[in-house]
Amino acid sequence: MKSIVITGGGSGLGAELAKRWASLDKHVILVGRTKEKLETICTEIQEQGGSCSSYTCDISNYTDAKELYTKITNDGHTIEMLVNNAGAGAFGSLEDIEEEAIHSVIDTNVKGAIFLTKIFLPVLKQAEGRIMNIISTAGLKGKKHETVYVASKYAVRGFTESLWKELEGTGVSATAVYMGGMDTPFWHSTDHIKDTSRLKSPAEKAKQIIDQDEGQQEIFIDR
Ligand SMILES: NC(=O)c1ccc[n+]([C@@H]2O[C@H](COP(=O)([O-])OP(=O)(O)OC[C@H]3O[C@@H](n4cnc5c(N)ncnc54)[C@H](OP(=O)(O)O)[C@@H]3O)[C@@H](O)[C@H]2O)c1
């Protein structure tokens, strides 16, 4: 069975994309740093009749990311799609954002997506597979008190648009996905958004992404 690797699959949008793709008979491979979260979602998927595996990995660590690739391929999975979804945020005035948070956002959102894409590209080429990069409307316009996060998402947008050109003729396609706020654990460690219950559910956004996905270069859920 062909598999979809989803980073950040243990919560929020990644978990909802996984559940939906699993319901469409895809084998989903969840990746994240917290084993329990991944196993909870996998169990839920399996109880619904879906097929799921999970692997812990810190995608911002290149050695970890290489080991992830080795484990997944040694386990015999055929990868048809990589979804770079895992993300971290840092909000507030730039002067107040701690150095550690800046590293976390850039290392996860930018380096993590680049590392995994680079490492999985050979198998994606063999499968004529796909890359889907979950960006945000933060990759489309600047926002107050989101400097670092927006910078990271513009970087992933530039990365994706460059992949379009670099991967021409290889059979591998790359899709950039832009969406606005979702009510997920992403907002738990900040008061940047006061009432997250006003935001759309990640399940709704996951459905919109998969319904609209026809392998095109860009999917705009919100602008
Ligand atoms: N929520 C929103 O309003 C919103 C809007 C637009 C776009 N987005 C984007 O949507 C994507 C998913 O976010 P979400 O809202 O679903 O948030 P979320 O529930 O916090 O999901 C992020 C996931 O990424 C994983 N993760 C974080 N750092 C990681 C690392 N270094 N290595 C591996 N996994 C890591 C986290 O799990 P562990 O901590 O266990 O590793 C978590 O499961 C992100 O790219 C985010 O920027 C979110």
The ligand as an SDF file (V2000), in Angstrom:
LIG
                    3D

 48 52  0  0  0  0  0  0  0  0999 V2000
   -3.3880   26.7100   13.8700 N   0  0  0  0  0  0  0  0  0  0  0  0
   -3.4340   27.6910   12.9850 C   0  0  0  0  0  0  0  0  0  0  0  0
   -4.1510   28.7010   13.1770 O   0  0  0  0  0  0  0  0  0  0  0  0
   -2.6650   27.5890   11.7030 C   0  0  0  0  0  0  0  0  0  0  0  0
   -3.0030   28.4310   10.6300 C   0  0  0  0  0  0  0  0  0  0  0  0
   -2.3090   28.3370    9.4380 C   0  0  0  0  0  0  0  0  0  0  0  0
   -1.2930   27.4160    9.2990 C   0  0  0  0  0  0  0  0  0  0  0  0
   -0.9620   26.6200   10.3520 N   0  0  0  0  0  0  0  0  0  0  0  0
    0.1310   25.6570   10.1590 C   0  0  0  0  0  0  0  0  0  0  0  0
   -0.4370   24.3660   10.1920 O   0  0  0  0  0  0  0  0  0  0  0  0
    0.5560   23.4230   10.5790 C   0  0  0  0  0  0  0  0  0  0  0  0
   -0.0110   22.5230   11.6800 C   0  0  0  0  0  0  0  0  0  0  0  0
   -0.2550   23.3140   12.8240 O   0  0  0  0  0  0  0  0  0  0  0  0
   -1.4450   23.0220   13.8490 P   0  0  0  0  0  0  0  0  0  0  0  0
   -2.2470   24.2500   13.9210 O   0  0  0  0  0  0  0  0  0  0  0  0
   -2.0900   21.7340   13.5230 O   0  0  0  0  0  0  0  0  0  0  0  0
   -0.6100   22.9610   15.2130 O   0  0  0  0  0  0  0  0  0  0  0  0
   -0.2660   21.7750   16.2240 P   0  0  0  0  0  0  0  0  0  0  0  0
   -1.4870   21.0250   16.6180 O   0  0  0  0  0  0  0  0  0  0  0  0
    0.5700   22.4280   17.2750 O   0  0  0  0  0  0  0  0  0  0  0  0
    0.5990   20.7970   15.3290 O   0  0  0  0  0  0  0  0  0  0  0  0
    1.9610   20.9600   15.0970 C   0  0  0  0  0  0  0  0  0  0  0  0
    2.5910   19.5760   15.1980 C   0  0  0  0  0  0  0  0  0  0  0  0
    3.9570   19.6760   14.8270 O   0  0  0  0  0  0  0  0  0  0  0  0
    4.7060   18.8180   15.6650 C   0  0  0  0  0  0  0  0  0  0  0  0
    6.0590   19.3510   15.7590 N   0  0  0  0  0  0  0  0  0  0  0  0
    6.4340   20.5730   16.2050 C   0  0  0  0  0  0  0  0  0  0  0  0
    7.7670   20.6900   16.1530 N   0  0  0  0  0  0  0  0  0  0  0  0
    8.2450   19.5180   15.6570 C   0  0  0  0  0  0  0  0  0  0  0  0
    9.5390   19.0220   15.3820 C   0  0  0  0  0  0  0  0  0  0  0  0
   10.6340   19.7660   15.6120 N   0  0  0  0  0  0  0  0  0  0  0  0
    9.6590   17.7770   14.8800 N   0  0  0  0  0  0  0  0  0  0  0  0
    8.5660   17.0170   14.6480 C   0  0  0  0  0  0  0  0  0  0  0  0
    7.3080   17.4240   14.8820 N   0  0  0  0  0  0  0  0  0  0  0  0
    7.1580   18.6640   15.3910 C   0  0  0  0  0  0  0  0  0  0  0  0
    3.9780   18.8670   17.0220 C   0  0  0  0  0  0  0  0  0  0  0  0
    4.1330   17.6580   17.7540 O   0  0  0  0  0  0  0  0  0  0  0  0
    5.2880   17.4500   18.8320 P   0  0  0  0  0  0  0  0  0  0  0  0
    5.3520   18.7110   19.6440 O   0  0  0  0  0  0  0  0  0  0  0  0
    4.8500   16.2590   19.5840 O   0  0  0  0  0  0  0  0  0  0  0  0
    6.5410   17.2180   18.0380 O   0  0  0  0  0  0  0  0  0  0  0  0
    2.5290   19.0150   16.6130 C   0  0  0  0  0  0  0  0  0  0  0  0
    1.8580   17.7710   16.5600 O   0  0  0  0  0  0  0  0  0  0  0  0
    1.7650   24.2490   11.0200 C   0  0  0  0  0  0  0  0  0  0  0  0
    2.7070   24.2780    9.9630 O   0  0  0  0  0  0  0  0  0  0  0  0
    1.2010   25.6440   11.2360 C   0  0  0  0  0  0  0  0  0  0  0  0
    2.1650   26.6430   11.0380 O   0  0  0  0  0  0  0  0  0  0  0  0
   -1.6320   26.6630   11.5550 C   0  0  0  0  0  0  0  0  0  0  0  0
  1  2  1  0
  2  3  2  0
  2  4  1  0
  4  5  1  0
  4 48  2  0
  5  6  2  0
  6  7  1  0
  7  8  2  0
  8  9  1  0
  8 48  1  0
  9 10  1  0
  9 46  1  0
 10 11  1  0
 11 12  1  0
 11 44  1  0
 12 13  1  0
 13 14  1  0
 14 15  2  0
 14 16  1  0
 14 17  1  0
 17 18  1  0
 18 19  2  0
 18 20  1  0
 18 21  1  0
 21 22  1  0
 22 23  1  0
 23 24  1  0
 23 42  1  0
 24 25  1  0
 25 26  1  0
 25 36  1  0
 26 27  1  0
 26 35  1  0
 27 28  2  0
 28 29  1  0
 29 30  1  0
 29 35  2  0
 30 31  1  0
 30 32  2  0
 32 33  1  0
 33 34  2  0
 34 35  1  0
 36 37  1  0
 36 42  1  0
 37 38  1  0
 38 39  2  0
 38 40  1  0
 38 41  1  0
 42 43  1  0
 44 45  1  0
 44 46  1  0
 46 47  1  0
M  CHG  2   8   1  16  -1
M  END
$$$$
